Amino acid sequence: MNSGILVVAAQRELRRSLFDALDQAGYPQIHSARDVSHAAILLEGRPPLPPLQLMVMVLAGDERQARISCEQLRRLAGGADTPLILVLADEATLSPADLPPGITDWLSASQIGNELVPRWRRSQAAGRGARKAVPAEPDAADDDYRCVFEEGDSEWLIVDAQSQRLLEVSPTVARHSRMHASQWEGLPLAEVLRFEGIATEQALAEANRNWYPCQRKSAQGVDTGQASVRRVRHAGSDALALMFRSDRADLRAEAALSLLSRIFASTTGVDAQSAAGRMLFDELGLDYLAVWSARQDGVDAPTQMLQLWNGDDPAWPPAQMQSSLQLVLGGKPILYRTDAKRLAQVDPLLRQLELAGFAGLPLYDERHTVLGAMLAGSRRGFGEMGIIEPVLRCAAARFAQMLELGRTREQGRAEGLVDALTGLPNRLLFNDRLDTIIREATRNGECFAVLFVDLDRFKAINDTYGHAAGDQVLRTVTQRLCGSIRASDTVARYAGDEFTVVLRHIVRNDDALRVAEKIVQVMETPLYLEDGTELQVTASMGLSFFPDDAGDTQTLLKHADEAMYAAKHEGRNNFQIYEVSPEYALQHGMALKTRLRHAEGNGELRVVYQPQVDAKSEDIVGMEALVRWEHPELGMISPAVFIPLAEETGLIVSIGEWVMRTACLQAKEWEQRYGLRLRLGVNLSAVQLMEPQLLDTVARVLRETDLDPALLEMEVTESISIKAVPNLVENLHGLHNLGCHIAIDDFGTGAASLDYLRRLPADRIKVDQSFVRNIGVDPDDEAIVRATIEMAHRLKRAVVAEGVEIEQHLQFLREHGCDELQGYLFCRPLQPVSFDKLLAERQRLLEARVAEPA
Ligand SMILES: Nc1nc2c(ncn2[C@@H]2O[C@@H]3COP(=O)(O)O[C@H]4[C@@H](O)[C@H](n5cnc6c(=O)[nH]c(N)nc65)O[C@@H]4COP(=O)(O)O[C@H]3[C@H]2O)c(=O)[nH]1
C-alpha cells in the first residue's frame, strides 16, 4: 500500500503551501518535514517497501547543496526510487539546467498552488513516475507547417479562396469524421461545414481567426464544435484555412478534461455511479457501457452495477458466458480501437452488439485487488486513442473508488460502524480512528485538535417540525461540517445531535480556532426545510488539543466535551477551548495541591526536551528541560498552572530537584550515546533560589549523574528581584563557581536594569517569546529585541530567542545577530524517545556526509 507523500521544505510557508496543494487534491497521507533529518524521523517505523508515492523538496541553495540534499533524500528509507519533484525557492541560486539528475519534474515556488498536482498527475499518466532525468529541451522548432497539418491534433480544412471548394483536409478530419480524405476533396465548403451566427461568406471574407460555433459533416451525420478562418498560402496560391475544434470529448483533450473533472467532482452518493456513467457514455459517444462488481454480499458471480446500451435490448448473455468480462475480472485489460469484432467468435456480447471499438478495464482498489470491471464499446470504433484511453482509465479509477466506498459503507453498516442517516463514521468507528491518529501523531510529533460539536436546541426542532425535518437538519449540518474542513480531517456523528471532528496537522492552536470560527459562521446560514420553512441552526463547540491537553482518546474527548459545555454556558453559538485554567486551579486549588503532593511519588511527572539551535547553522546546540504533569483524570497539566501551586506549597523544591536529576541523567546518557555535548537548560524557581541547600543539591545531582557542570545551565526568570530573594546574587555566583552556566529567562518582561544584569553572573539572555511573537507586527517589540541583542553582546552575553514560530522571526533574529533560537519553527518540546530519534538521525546524516566522496 502507498505510504504517502513526503514534503521537505525549510520555510514553513512553503511547507504549508505544498501541504495544502496536496491535501486539497485529496492525498490522504502527507508527511511534512523541515529538512532531511526531520523527514527521516517522520518516516521511521514505516515499512520501506513499497516506497513512498512521491517526494517533493524545496531547494533554496546552490547546485552543490541541491545535489547533496537530493542524495540525502534518496538515502531515506524507501526514498531511492521514489518520484521526486523539486521546487526552486525564490532565493535558490541554481538554474533549472543545474538540477540534479534523476528527478521527475521541477517547478518554481510560485507555481506550487496551480502546477504541483497537475504536473504530478501528468507525469504519472505519462509513466514518468519513477526516477528519470529531466527531459532535455526540445531541439530548435521545426518550422515546416505541414507537420502541424499532418501530425497535429487539430482539424484543418483548406479551401480555395475563389471557388470556396475544399482543396485538402488534414488526416485528423478524415479520422474524426470517419470519411476518407478523398471523399472531401472538391466539395463546396457550405456542404461540409455550417457556421452558426454568421454567414459562411462573411466568415470567409473576414478570415479574422475568431471562433464561431458550427457543425461539421461526419459519417454519422454531424459533429458540433467551433471553427475559425485564416488566410494561408497553399501550393503557391492564396487559400483559406479553417480550423475545427469538436466539442466531443473523444476528440478534443480540453473537452475530455472537462468531462473528467465533472466525473470526479460528482458526489459519491447512491446515484453518482449512474450519473458518471451517463456523462461518459454521452460525451465519448459510446454505444455500450457496463460496470460490474466482482462479488458482493458473498455472492461469487459478479453483479452488474450499471449498463447503458444505444439500441434495442438483445438477449443479454449471462456474465459467465462473457469471456471478455471474465478476462478483465481476472485482472487483464483489453483494448481494441477498431477491430474488436475479432472477439465476436469467443464472446457472445460482442457478437450481439457488433462493437468495433471495445475496452475492458479492471477496477482496482488501492491494494491493486480487482474489485470489478468497466466495459466500454463503440459500433464505429474508437477515435483518438491518445484521448480516449486515458479518459477511460481515469473513469475506471473513479468507478473503482465508488465501488470501494460503497463496499466500505456497506461493511461499515453491516458492522454498525457507519451512521445510516449521514454516512459518517459513528462513535465506535470514530474512537477507533482517533486511537490510530494518536498513534501516528505520537510517532510523527504531530499536533491535532478534537472538536466536539453539539447543535443548540435540536430537540425543539424535532418536537416542533417532526423527525423528517430533524433528519434534514442533521444531513445539512453534516454537509456544512464536511465543507469546512480539509481532506485529511475526520468528521463523525458521535450521538444524536453531537458531532466530533479531528483537525490534523495543527501548527499553532490558532489554526484550529480559525476552523471553529468558520464552522460557527457556516452554521449561521439559514436552512430551509423541504416545505420552505426557514430555520436557524446554531452549534456550541469545545476544543481540546493533542498532546497539550491529553494523550489518550478518552481524556481528549472528555476535555473537548467539557469545553463544549463551557460554550453552552457562554450563551451557545460559540466555541471554547479546554483549559485547566489558572481559574480552575484557583477553584480546585486545594484538590490539585493535595494531588500534586503525590505526583512525583505516583510517577505522574514527565520531562520533555526542546532543542535550541545555532542561528547560523541551525544545528542543535542545547535543549531546555520542561516538566509536565500527567494527571490521571485531567490529562496533561501545563507547568504554567501547576508550578505556581508547587511554589505555594514548597513542593517545587523536591519537584525541581527531581526534574534536574532526571534531565542530567538523560543528558549524560545522550552524551555517551552520541558523543554530543549538548547544553542542558533547567528552570530554577525563586523558591529554589532561596533554599540554603540549593548549591549542595546541585553539586550532589551533578556528582551522582556524572554530568559535566559546564553543560548544565540554570534558567532564572528575569522577574526575580534581588529584594525578594536576598541571597540571589550569592547563590548565582555559587552555581557559577560549581561550573554551571546561568541564563536569564523571559528577558524583557521584568524591567531589569543594566546594573542588575551586570551584577548577575549570567552567560546567556533569553529574549521572551512575547517580543519574538510580535516581530513583523509591532515595531516597538522589534526595537526591544534589537536592543536586547545589542546590549547583551556589549556585556559579552550570548542571546537565545524563545518562541520562534515562523520564518519571518528567524530572518529578523538572524539579521540582528541573535546567537541561538528555540521555538516551534524548529521543534516542539519532545518526549525523550522522540528526542533520541532526532539525535540518532542527525548522527546518521553526519556520518553519511563524512563518507561522501569529496
Ligand atoms: N507559543 C509558543 N510556545 C513555545 C514555543 N517554543 C517553546 N514554547 C514554550 O515556551 C515555554 C518556554 O519555557 P519557559 O519560558 O522557561 O517557561 C516555562 C517555565 O517558566 C515553567 N517551567 C517549565 N518546566 C519547569 C520546571 O521544571 N521548573 C520550573 N521551576 N519551571 C518550569 O513553565 C513555563 C511554561 O513551560 P511550557 O508550557 O513547557 O512552555 C515552554 C515551551 O513549550 C513557540 O514557538 N511558541
The ligand as an ORCA input file, in Angstrom:
! r2SCAN-3c Opt
* xyz 0 1
  N       3.740     29.529     21.855
  C       4.962     29.001     21.817
  N       5.477     28.455     22.942
  C       6.725     27.919     22.858
  C       7.477     27.920     21.666
  N       8.645     27.309     21.910
  C       8.626     26.953     23.201
  N       7.464     27.305     23.796
  C       7.040     27.139     25.164
  O       7.600     28.187     25.891
  C       7.945     27.774     27.198
  C       9.385     28.058     27.419
  O       9.756     27.838     28.697
  P       9.912     28.955     29.840
  O       9.930     30.330     29.255
  O      11.068     28.546     30.651
  O       8.543     28.851     30.666
  C       8.292     27.697     31.422
  C       8.889     27.757     32.819
  O       8.825     29.062     33.334
  C       7.926     26.870     33.599
  N       8.546     25.559     33.777
  C       8.556     24.512     32.922
  N       9.240     23.476     33.429
  C       9.701     23.888     34.653
  C      10.494     23.271     35.690
  O      10.954     22.118     35.595
  N      10.754     24.040     36.807
  C      10.288     25.304     36.936
  N      10.591     25.984     38.034
  N       9.555     25.904     35.987
  C       9.262     25.216     34.858
  O       6.723     26.787     32.909
  C       6.809     27.636     31.757
  C       5.973     27.096     30.629
  O       6.501     25.920     30.149
  P       5.895     25.207     28.893
  O       4.405     25.199     28.982
  O       6.611     23.920     28.757
  O       6.263     26.191     27.718
  C       7.591     26.299     27.240
  C       7.639     25.909     25.778
  O       6.851     24.769     25.476
  C       6.888     28.511     20.489
  O       7.476     28.554     19.417
  N       5.636     29.053     20.628
*
